[in-house]
Structures are given as C-alpha cells and as structure tokens.
Amino acid sequence: MDFTTIGYVIYLTLSISITVWVAQTLFKNGRIFIVDAFSGNQQMGDAVNHLLLVGFYLINIGFIAIFLRFGERPQTLQEVFEYNATKIGIVLFFLGLAHFFNIFNFARIRRKSKASKSSAAEAPTVPVLANQGAE
C-alpha cells in the first residue's frame, strides 16, 4: 500500500466519522430548537429535523468524496499527515459553515413565527353589539 492510499483511507475514515458525529449531535440537540422554530409543532419539527439530517449527510459526504481527489498526493509519511490535516480542516470548516447556515435560517423562521404570533395576539377585535339592528 502506497502513501496516497494510506492518506485516502485515513482521510475518508476521519472525515466520515466526524460527519456522522456532528450530524447525530445536531439531530439530537437541535430538535428542541427546530420544534420551537415551528411554534411547538413537534410533528413538523421532527420531520424537518430528519430531512435536515439526510441533507446534511448527502451534502457533506458528497463534498468529502469529491474533495478526495484534490491536492498533491503524499509521497512520504509526513506528507500523509499534512495532507490529511489540510483536508480534514477544510471539511471541518465546511461542516461549521453548514451548521451556521442552518442556525441562521431557523433563527429567522423562529423570529417570523414569534412576530406573527404576537401580531395576531395584539390584533384589535371589533366589539359586537347585542342590540345591533334592533331599532
């Protein structure tokens, strides 16, 4: 086995393991935030949470697979470590961006939901007179 193959095995193993760990952490701990963003609708929150998990896997594992080919192939053991540190660092950066993109969008959804609830609660009501039309 040459150094390039060793590098690929290490890169794929670490990148996919980190992706699975991050995805499961976000799925488990993000549920409350997503349900709250959907005004307590647990069924909708759980469905969106699951769809986000699938999308997260597809995007990130796809990125990991495409990114495998990029970069100079390592020729020494030292280059294997440098190669993997760079690639895994970029994958981690990408995972972080994806996470903050989702948080930003759900915070926006949550603000809109809270604003529409408060405006509906504050909407003036027209009093109905009991003697209307009794003249």
Secondary structure, 3 states (H helix, E strand, C coil): CCHHHHHHHHHHHHHHHHHHHHHHHHHHHHHHHHHHHCCCCHHHHHHHHHHHHHHHHHHHHHHHHHHCCCCCCCCCHHHHHHHHHHHHHHHHHHHHHHHHHHHHHHHHHHHHHHHHHHHHHCCCCCCCCCCCCCC
